[in-house]
Amino acid sequence: MTPRIAAPYKLAPEAIKALMALEASFKTTTLEHALKELVKLRASQINGCAFCIHMHASDARAHGETELRLYMLNAWRESPLYTPRERAALAWTEALTRIAETGAPDADYAPVAEAFSEAEQVQLTLLVGAINLWNRLAVSMRYQHPLEMAHAAA
């Protein structure tokens, strides 16, 4: 797979600056770092964004996330490894990532309203929107995730 545009960030610097400012705002939220990484990773899995999957799995590991929780994320509904708050966030992530299909149903919103303050609900929704935008940029421009030399394909 060949990247389509070598440096899209240089071609839309103001837009990227705005998106980076949005990302920076997530550091000041009351949303837990682990939850934010799970949300980013799950949306990236749904969107098939290898670049973002690599980035967020690596970041989650660096902040102490367990391998088992990362492996099981694709099947979080069937696994007892996730808290009720994480489950609410993951269901909301899936609903918003697939919004054309789901319409953000009340059944997915109710657990979010129960587990998160109103401010956190907005922050979570913006987080999901932001990762979906990053996924669309990376997938459409064919970003490639880093390869470890020992595992690189010939």
Secondary structure by P-SEA (a helix, b strand, c coil): ccccccccccccaaaaaaaaaaaaaaaaccccaaaaaaaaaaaaaaaccaaaaaaaaaaaaaacccaaaaaacccccccccccaaaaaaaaaaaaaaacccccccaaaaaaaaacccaaaaaaaaaaaaaaaaaaaaaaaaccccccccccccc
